[in-house]
């Protein structure tokens, strides 16, 4: 069995020492046994978080608790992908200690030992088959932290302050860029040496994966950042000219056909950011249309990477007013993407996005109120409203109602342009009436509605393929979706979107 060992400092608080021992199994899936070191506190439980179906942001985060055997814990990950991203969580009487994020292969049989010397930061070492990947990953991470530490100190210098205040001359801008460039170059050089030192110890395909996942693109945001700090057109040109003349092409296109690129997440993110930033700089700082962005993504030659970046472009939550100017253009691009993309999981996600995309027309609902009258989407024309579906006994529904009524509603309850529709899926009208009186799931001034005998099988639920409650939508005065509100979303972000919708409505009305 190949072994490797490394001990170094990390800034993660650890409550005790524990060892992750390799399980002697022949089946091809990562298998671990966790042991606590002698004389140290045993975790109450250990949990592993891992990505199932690795498709970037669409990857489903699965989790499982380790099986406790005496004072030990056993973990056997039920995955078969060539690389799987995962991390560990250790629970101690309400406290949680998390490990770094790693990638594991099906054949890994790993030993990780954590140390916590008195008065010092946590240390850990790796042993066992596949341990070299973990050693290298943390060495690369350590170099990256050094890079950002240097940049942080540099930002406190007078030169950086002059740049931030738009007082830097051309020579000073070039000096600033030279300094940042030198830091990035050194980081890349050291990282390349680290990668080379592991040749023969780690499969070359995995080494290339690590190069692009943990090294490529790390400095690009630092090198383009000044462009978005300076304000004058001339200063922006100095930064842009420097960037394109000294550009570190760390996101080489050759990697895009690499067999493991589909398991990348940091690379995909950096590739996307770099693509749009360069396009923005080439356009002299002028914004470009949604279609222009989409067409730039379509030009990527690697089908797998192209499809993932296009899907991420549509599925990443964006501000309705700031990002999309023409919803017809966006929908046209989305329909084109559905014809272009090959990955089934991405196609399913994009089809659903057509329904939940900001600006899409909300389903033409019709629900009965407590007096027997029907309330429809047309009745809400000219109003910004929240429509929420709930059921008696639903803890999440009660939780959202409490949050909404205490943290959000007070700011808008006297605004005649804002309404709240609470739709019950209870089959019993008696239960529905009692629930309204309790005030646990609704507000006193809500428009109380019922889905009637259809309950959770009502057409609106079928239209949106809803399989859980609470189900909540924020809708603008034209009956178009602003966003789907997820339980757990911050009150501040919800208030912000409601304010924007109400403010925009009034601006339009006042201009008529």
KALIN-V109915 format. One record per residue. N is the residue number from 1. PHI is phi in degrees with one decimal (999 if undefined). PSI is psi in whole degrees, 0 to 359 (none if undefined). Layout:
((N	PHI	PSI) (N	PHI	PSI))
This chain:
((1	999	130) (2	-71.8	139) (3	-129.1	155) (4	-148.8	154) (5	-144.0	137) (6	-150.6	138) (7	-128.7	129) (8	-156.0	171) (9	-85.3	142) (10	-133.6	163) (11	-101.1	30) (12	-102.4	126) (13	-69.1	132) (14	-123.5	137) (15	-89.2	339) (16	-160.2	178) (17	-95.2	143) (18	-155.0	156) (19	-122.2	134) (20	-101.9	105) (21	-95.2	145) (22	-70.5	133) (23	-87.3	131) (24	-83.6	88) (25	-127.5	152) (26	-99.3	343) (27	-71.8	149) (28	-88.8	78) (29	-156.5	143) (30	-56.8	127) (31	-132.2	128) (32	-131.8	151) (33	-122.8	128) (34	-101.6	126) (35	-122.1	140) (36	-86.2	145) (37	-70.0	155) (38	-59.2	133) (39	81.0	9) (40	-114.5	163) (41	-69.5	135) (42	-87.7	131) (43	-59.5	147) (44	-65.0	322) (45	-161.2	162) (46	-130.2	134) (47	-126.2	142) (48	-113.1	132) (49	-107.9	128) (50	-144.5	161) (51	-96.4	123) (52	-104.7	134) (53	63.7	77) (54	-70.3	93) (55	-132.6	67) (56	49.2	232) (57	-65.1	343) (58	-84.4	351) (59	-59.8	134) (60	-83.0	123) (61	-79.4	110) (62	-98.6	163) (63	-149.7	156) (64	-155.9	146) (65	-87.3	143) (66	-69.3	147) (67	-79.4	128) (68	-87.9	126) (69	-125.1	99) (70	66.9	237) (71	-96.8	5) (72	-105.5	169) (73	-131.8	135) (74	-113.4	134) (75	-129.3	130) (76	-131.9	107) (77	-73.6	126) (78	-84.0	61) (79	-129.6	155) (80	-130.9	3) (81	-66.1	151) (82	-56.6	324) (83	-138.4	137) (84	-132.6	130) (85	-82.6	133) (86	-154.1	166) (87	-149.3	164) (88	-115.0	147) (89	-124.7	135) (90	-117.2	125) (91	-104.3	128) (92	-131.5	98) (93	45.5	52) (94	94.0	343) (95	-93.7	147) (96	-124.3	132) (97	-115.9	126) (98	-108.8	147) (99	-84.3	177) (100	-70.6	172) (101	-91.7	131) (102	-130.3	169) (103	-117.9	134) (104	-121.8	151) (105	-105.1	159) (106	-58.2	332) (107	-90.7	2) (108	-65.6	133) (109	-132.3	93) (110	-110.5	148) (111	-121.5	122) (112	-122.7	126) (113	-114.0	126) (114	-101.4	139) (115	-123.9	149) (116	-139.5	78) (117	-58.5	149) (118	-56.7	124) (119	74.1	8) (120	-119.2	169) (121	-75.9	163) (122	-65.3	147) (123	-131.4	153) (124	-154.0	158) (125	-131.8	164) (126	-124.5	137) (127	-140.4	151) (128	112.5	175) (129	-65.9	125) (130	91.7	359) (131	-65.8	333) (132	-59.2	325) (133	-60.3	319) (134	-72.5	322) (135	-61.7	311) (136	-64.2	317) (137	-58.4	318) (138	-75.6	330) (139	-65.8	318) (140	-64.8	321) (141	-65.2	322) (142	-63.1	318) (143	-65.4	322) (144	-65.4	321) (145	-65.5	325) (146	-63.9	319) (147	-59.6	310) (148	-69.9	334) (149	-66.8	317) (150	-64.4	317) (151	-62.8	321) (152	-61.1	318) (153	-68.9	321) (154	-64.2	326) (155	-67.6	348) (156	-92.7	357) (157	-77.3	163) (158	-62.2	324) (159	-61.4	315) (160	-65.7	322) (161	-65.7	322) (162	-64.5	322) (163	-64.0	316) (164	-64.2	330) (165	-91.7	6) (166	58.7	39) (167	-113.5	6) (168	-83.5	139) (169	-81.1	177) (170	-60.1	315) (171	-61.7	321) (172	-71.7	325) (173	-65.0	317) (174	-64.2	320) (175	-62.4	318) (176	-60.8	311) (177	-64.0	321) (178	-59.8	318) (179	-65.6	312) (180	-62.9	318) (181	-60.7	320) (182	-66.1	322) (183	-63.8	315) (184	-65.2	316) (185	-61.0	317) (186	-64.6	318) (187	-60.2	316) (188	-65.5	321) (189	-64.3	312) (190	-62.2	318) (191	-64.3	321) (192	-63.5	320) (193	-63.7	320) (194	-62.2	315) (195	-60.9	317) (196	-64.6	325) (197	-67.4	345) (198	-102.8	6) (199	-62.4	133) (200	92.3	340) (201	-99.6	330) (202	-125.8	142) (203	-54.1	137) (204	-58.6	325) (205	-65.1	321) (206	-70.4	322) (207	-61.6	317) (208	-63.9	321) (209	-58.8	314) (210	-63.6	322) (211	-58.4	313) (212	-83.3	328) (213	-74.3	320) (214	-111.7	352) (215	-119.9	309) (216	-59.0	133) (217	83.3	355) (218	-60.3	325) (219	-97.4	353) (220	-62.0	316) (221	-63.5	327) (222	-68.9	326) (223	-81.6	335) (224	-94.8	344) (225	-53.0	316) (226	-57.9	332) (227	-60.4	327) (228	-94.4	2) (229	-97.6	311) (230	-69.4	155) (231	-112.1	327) (232	-77.1	151) (233	-61.0	323) (234	-66.7	317) (235	-64.1	320) (236	-62.4	322) (237	-66.0	321) (238	-59.3	314) (239	-65.7	314) (240	-62.6	314) (241	-61.1	318) (242	-63.3	313) (243	-57.8	311) (244	-74.2	339) (245	-84.0	331) (246	-112.8	8) (247	-49.4	129) (248	-88.9	109) (249	-83.2	68) (250	-85.6	357) (251	-110.6	56) (252	-58.0	140) (253	-69.2	340) (254	-61.3	332) (255	-70.9	339) (256	-65.2	342) (257	-103.6	12) (258	-67.8	139) (259	-62.9	341) (260	-103.4	5) (261	-61.5	331) (262	-66.4	344) (263	-95.7	0) (264	-77.5	150) (265	-129.2	313) (266	-66.0	320) (267	-62.4	315) (268	-60.8	317) (269	-63.2	311) (270	-63.3	322) (271	-63.2	318) (272	-67.0	312) (273	-60.6	315) (274	-63.1	319) (275	-59.4	312) (276	-74.9	325) (277	-65.5	318) (278	-66.6	321) (279	-63.7	321) (280	-64.8	318) (281	-69.0	322) (282	-67.4	337) (283	-92.3	19) (284	56.6	36) (285	79.2	3) (286	-86.8	140) (287	-66.4	154) (288	-125.8	160) (289	-70.2	163) (290	-58.1	319) (291	-65.0	322) (292	-61.1	318) (293	-63.6	315) (294	-62.2	317) (295	-64.6	326) (296	-64.0	322) (297	-69.6	324) (298	-63.6	336) (299	-76.7	348) (300	-64.6	129) (301	-76.5	326) (302	-70.5	118) (303	-62.0	314) (304	-60.0	311) (305	-68.1	318) (306	-57.1	312) (307	-63.1	320) (308	-68.9	319) (309	-68.1	322) (310	-64.7	315) (311	-62.6	317) (312	-63.8	324) (313	-60.1	320) (314	-83.3	327) (315	-92.3	341) (316	-66.2	128) (317	-57.1	132) (318	-131.3	157) (319	-72.7	128) (320	-55.3	310) (321	-77.5	324) (322	-84.5	330) (323	-99.7	323) (324	-114.2	120) (325	-96.4	329) (326	-133.1	105) (327	-70.2	332) (328	-64.1	320) (329	-64.9	318) (330	-63.4	313) (331	-63.2	324) (332	-63.8	318) (333	-66.1	321) (334	-64.8	319) (335	-66.5	323) (336	-64.9	320) (337	-63.2	324) (338	-65.6	333) (339	-81.9	336) (340	-88.9	317) (341	-70.9	141) (342	-104.3	331) (343	-68.4	117) (344	-55.8	318) (345	-63.1	322) (346	-69.5	322) (347	-62.5	315) (348	-60.5	316) (349	-64.4	320) (350	-70.5	324) (351	-62.3	320) (352	-67.9	326) (353	-64.1	332) (354	-59.4	328) (355	-80.9	323) (356	-100.4	4) (357	-68.4	138) (358	-55.0	134) (359	94.7	351) (360	-75.5	150) (361	-70.5	130) (362	-74.0	147) (363	-53.9	138) (364	-74.1	81) (365	-80.4	163) (366	-151.8	111) (367	-127.8	149) (368	-87.3	138) (369	-92.3	183) (370	-69.2	346) (371	-97.6	358) (372	97.5	355) (373	-82.9	152) (374	-98.3	136) (375	-109.1	128) (376	-118.9	171) (377	-59.7	323) (378	-63.2	330) (379	-67.4	341) (380	-98.1	8) (381	-58.8	132) (382	89.7	359) (383	-116.3	143) (384	-89.3	130) (385	-144.9	156) (386	-106.5	130) (387	-116.6	121) (388	-125.9	135) (389	-102.8	134) (390	-143.6	169) (391	-144.5	144) (392	-61.1	132) (393	95.6	354) (394	-82.9	110) (395	-63.2	319) (396	-63.8	325) (397	-66.0	316) (398	-65.3	322) (399	-63.9	315) (400	-66.2	319) (401	-59.8	317) (402	-62.5	315) (403	-63.0	314) (404	-65.7	314) (405	-69.2	330) (406	-94.5	324) (407	-104.5	341) (408	-119.5	307) (409	-58.1	319) (410	-51.9	329) (411	-75.1	339) (412	-124.0	357) (413	-64.6	337) (414	-95.3	3) (415	-88.0	116) (416	-67.3	344) (417	-89.1	3) (418	-122.6	132) (419	-132.9	157) (420	-125.4	123) (421	-106.8	122) (422	-110.1	114) (423	-106.9	117) (424	-87.0	140) (425	-103.6	12) (426	-65.6	136) (427	-75.8	328) (428	-88.4	124) (429	-66.5	327) (430	-62.5	315) (431	-63.4	320) (432	-60.9	313) (433	-61.4	316) (434	-64.7	324) (435	-66.7	320) (436	-61.2	316) (437	-64.1	326) (438	-67.2	331) (439	71.7	10) (440	-79.2	332) (441	-115.4	351) (442	-139.3	167) (443	-97.6	158) (444	-64.4	332) (445	-102.5	11) (446	-65.0	155) (447	-86.2	109) (448	-85.6	122) (449	-129.6	163) (450	-132.7	146) (451	-81.1	355) (452	68.2	211) (453	-66.9	341) (454	-73.9	335) (455	49.0	230) (456	-74.0	357) (457	-97.2	14) (458	-66.1	155) (459	-56.2	327) (460	-67.2	322) (461	-64.7	319) (462	-65.9	321) (463	-60.8	317) (464	-94.1	3) (465	55.0	46) (466	-81.0	131) (467	-126.6	11) (468	-157.0	157) (469	-122.6	157) (470	-71.6	147) (471	-119.9	118) (472	-134.1	132) (473	-125.8	144) (474	-107.5	124) (475	-122.3	142) (476	-85.8	181) (477	-69.3	346) (478	-100.4	11) (479	75.7	23) (480	-108.6	146) (481	-69.7	131) (482	-91.3	310) (483	-169.1	158) (484	-89.0	126) (485	-90.7	122) (486	-94.0	142) (487	-61.6	129) (488	103.8	349) (489	-65.8	142) (490	-66.0	145) (491	-61.4	323) (492	-61.2	317) (493	-68.7	324) (494	-68.8	315) (495	-59.0	320) (496	-61.1	316) (497	-68.3	323) (498	-66.2	318) (499	-59.5	314) (500	-60.8	315) (501	-64.0	317) (502	-68.6	318) (503	-64.5	318) (504	-66.5	321) (505	-60.0	316) (506	-69.1	323) (507	-61.9	319) (508	-66.0	316) (509	-66.7	321) (510	-69.1	337) (511	-83.0	348) (512	-77.8	none))
